[in-house]
Amino acid sequence: MDYRVLLYYCYSPIDDVEAFREEHHRLCLALNLRGRIIVAHEGLNGTVSGLMADCEEYMRVVKADPRFAALEFKIDEAPEHTFQKLHVRVKPEIVHSSLHHVKPHEKTGQHVSPQEFKELKDRDDVVLVDVRSDYEYNVGRFKNAVTLDIENFRDFPERVERLREFKDKKIVTYCTGGVKCEKASAYLLEQGFENVYQLHGGIIKYGLETGGEDFDGKCYVFDNRVTVDVNRINPTVISQCYHCGTPSDRMVNCANPHCNAHVAMCETCGQQLDGACSVTCREHPEKRPYDGTGAYPKSSNNYNPVQGLLSYRPPVAG
């Protein structure tokens, strides 16, 4: 395949975020990259796609910056761009949470490599904790992992008390690429948990380096692919069609933009409901046209990536 998908993050302070955002946007334009990149005072977080040579140059330039020398890219293959557009935006955090005070570059849980995670995950003194949202772990998660019934990562602090029963065990957190675990594990340490670890590089790195053994289902990703395969050793399907209940790991976003529920849906129900999650949503006057994928990137008609420079306005303080 000619294209690559890069998933990455780095908690490293950026002083002038506005200047960095513009410089970084111009870099991506020069390399014909598309994707979503978040710039914050606490660091950098992104997923981009592009031709292999362009992605190689992007990685070289980013890691040449001393602030991001330790950054690790998770690299996947794709037949084409996995994004319609390029967005480089300044945000208060590189992952939306309610943990603004947490500084992972100063203190966080101990990183374990994918191979170490594989050796740890089945031990009696270890508990795996999925810190992702419910629609993500419903379509795929590690065997026997504890899930926290959260709709958004900002709800994580409210669920920590549920983990008190495991305080005498080694708690190993995991997420898609690792960025949420940095704050989740740091917060657990702050709350008095002592043996806190995190899967370095997340589910994606685990799949790439170990074959993904015992990750059941598929991994939800935030691009046009919607989900990706992780497990090449003992794959299984754990999710059910939201409408008819048959086993299905085919993930869609409801075609009704006012609903936009992230649900598993078999191809038959997808066709019958025209991409909607229910009859009510199918009949909604603003329902989006269904093309069989269940992904609805914004139209790229007449899109010019330079417009991101021309139209960008920094967020208003407060």
Stockholm file with secondary structure:
# STOCKHOLM 1.0

chainA/1-318         MDYRVLLYYCYSPIDDVEAFREEHHRLCLALNLRGRIIVAHEGLNGTVSGLMADCEEYMRVVKADPRFAALEFKIDEAPEHTFQKLHVRVKPEIVHSSLHHVKPHEKTGQHVSPQEFKELKDRDDVVLVDVRSDYEYNVGRFKNAVTLDIENFRDFPERVERLREFKDKKIVTYCTGGVKCEKASAYLLEQGFENVYQLHGGIIKYGLETGGEDFDGKCYVFDNRVTVDVNRINPTVISQCYHCGTPSDRMVNCANPHCNAHVAMCETCGQQLDGACSVTCREHPEKRPYDGTGAYPKSSNNYNPVQGLLSYRPPVAG
#=GR chainA/1-318 SS CCEEEEEEEEECCCSCHHHHHHHHHHHHHHTTCEEEEEEETTEEEEEEEEEHHHHHHHHHHHHHSGGGTTCCCEEEEESSCSCSSEEEEECSSSSCCSCTTCCTTTSCCEEECHHHHHHHTTCTTEEEEECSCHHHHHHEEETTCEECCCSSGGGHHHHGGGGGGGTTSEEEEECSSSHHHHHHHHHHHHTTCCSEEEETTHHHHHHHHHCCTTEEECEECSSTTCEECCCSSSCCCCCBCTTTCCBCCCEEECSSTTTCCEEECCHHHHHHTTTCSSHHHHTCTTCCCCCSSCCCCCCCTTCCTTHHHHSCCCCCCC
#=GC SS_cons         CCEEEEEEEEECCCSCHHHHHHHHHHHHHHTTCEEEEEEETTEEEEEEEEEHHHHHHHHHHHHHSGGGTTCCCEEEEESSCSCSSEEEEECSSSSCCSCTTCCTTTSCCEEECHHHHHHHTTCTTEEEEECSCHHHHHHEEETTCEECCCSSGGGHHHHGGGGGGGTTSEEEEECSSSHHHHHHHHHHHHTTCCSEEEETTHHHHHHHHHCCTTEEECEECSSTTCEECCCSSSCCCCCBCTTTCCBCCCEEECSSTTTCCEEECCHHHHHHTTTCSSHHHHTCTTCCCCCSSCCCCCCCTTCCTTHHHHSCCCCCCC
//
